[in-house]
Amino acid sequence: MTKETTLYNVLGVSPSASSQEIKKAYRLMALKYHPDKNNHSKESTEKFQEVTRAYEILFDSEKRSIYDRYGEEGLSSTTTNTVDPTDPATAFSMKADDLFTQFFGDTFFTNTTSSSSYRQHSSVGPTIKHKLSCTLEDLYKGKTTKLGLSRTVLCSACNAKGGSNVKQCSQCRGRGRVMMQKQMGPIIQRYESTCRSCSGTGEFIAPNDRCTTCHGVKTVDERKILQMTVEPGARSGETIVFKGEGDQGIDIIPGDVVVTIDEKKHDTFRRRGDDLYLTVKIDLLTALAGGSLPVQHLSGEWLQIEVIQGEITTPSCFKMVEGYGMPKKGVPNSYGNLVIHFDVQFPKPHEMKPENYEALERALPQRKQTKYPENVTPSIKVLSDFDPYPNGGKTKKKKRRRQEEVNYSDDDSPQASAPQCTTQ
C-alpha cells in the first residue's frame, strides 16, 4: 500500500518532517496565501484553507498517525470546529465544560479568563547551555576567551510592536486563543488552542503596515559576543553564568546563558581536588641509593626532584612536593601539592652480569634463610614465564592502568593501603 503524501505536498515538506518543520512551513504558506494579503481572491482563499487544513491534520500527532496509516479516508469520521466562546448558542456548553473540567482537569481546555491572564503574564525564557573545553594548563593558568552566540532579541526598529496600525485579531477577538471542538468517532472533545490566524498574539497587522526589519514578527536574530574568564584553579563542571543574555521575546523574561567548563584529559598529569598527581619512572639504583630526577611541571617550569640517599623508594610509593599543585581558586598565592607516584624500573636480565650479582650479595642485607621441617626433602622447581592476560593486549593495558592509577577515598587522598617510601 502506497503511503498518501498529498497533505505533506501541500505544505512542501517530507513525510518525515518534524512538528517544528511543519509549523514553520505552515507559517510561510499562510503568510503567502492569507486572504488579507491577496485582496480576498477566491484562489488565495481556497489555497489558504487547503494549507490550514493540512496543518491542522499534520500538526496533530493523533490525526497525523491516522493519516499516515489510512490516508484521508481514515479521517472521514474526524471533525474539528472552532467554537466562539462569546456566542450565546454555545453558552450552555461552555458551562458544561466547567463540570467536565472537574473530572478531567484543564488538559482539554481552559476558560477565556485564564487564557487572557496567561497572555498577560511574563514567563522566563529557556536557558541557553554551552560547553567550554579547557586543557589542564588552561585551568592552571586561567584564560579569557569569547563565545559567539546567536540569539533572538526584540526589534528596536518598531519597538517590538510589529509595525503600525496594529488591529485586534478578528478570529480570536484579541484573546490569542480559540475554543476548538474535535470529534473522533462517538467522542467529542472540546479544548482551547492557540489562534492560528494571529499565532497567539491577538493582533493583526496588514502586510503594508508591517515593520520592514522584523516583518511583523517583533523579534530579530542577533549575533552576540560574550567574553568569558576562566579563573586559575577552576574545575571541570563549574559554570559561568551570563544573567538575562538568553533569547528575548514578547512577554518573556530573557533566560540565562550558562557555560559549563569541561576539562580535557591530560597525557601526563591527573587532578584530584587542588592536588596534581604525576607518575614518574625511577631506576632501581636511584630508588635504592638516591639521586636526581628531572620533571617538567604543568606550568612549564623544570623541577629537579631529589631522592635522598637512605630513603628507599619502593615500587608504587608516593611522595609530594608541597605548594606545586593546582592554584586554589579565590585564594591568592595558595596552591595544592604535587604528588609523585614512583614507578620503579627493574633492570632487564641481559643488563646484569655475574659480577653484578656478587656485588649485590655484598651490598644488600643477607638473604633470609629458609628452614624446612625435619626429615623433609623439598622438590626443587624452576619458575617459567606466565601471561595472566592471554586474551589480548586490551586487558593488559587496563590492568596496567589500574596499577598506575591511584585508588582515592572520598577526601581525594591516596588510601592508607597505598605503599609509602621507607627510610633506612
Buried (B, 14 or more C-beta within 10 A) or exposed (E): EEEBBEBBEBBBBEBEBEEEBBBBBBBEBBBEBBBBBBEEEEEBBEBBEBBBBBBBBBBBEEBBEBBBEEBEEBBEEBEBEBBEBEEEEBEEBBEEBEEBBEEEEEEBBBBBEEBBEBBEEEEEBEEBEBEBEBBBBBBBBBBEEEBEBEBBBBBEEBEBBBBEEBEEBEBBBBBBBBBBBBEBEEEEBBBBBBBBBBBBBBBBBBEEBBBEEBBBBBBBEEEEEBEBEBEBBBBBEBEBEBEEBBBBBBEBEBBBBBBEBEBEEBEEBBBBBBBBBBBBEBEEEBBBEBBEBEBEBBEEEEBEBEBEEEBBBBBBBBBBBEEBBBBBBEEEEEBBBBBBBBBBBEEEEEEEEEEEEEEEEEEEEEEEEEEEEEEEEEEEEEEEEEEEEEEEEEEBEEEEEEEEEBEBEEEEBBEEEBEEBEEE
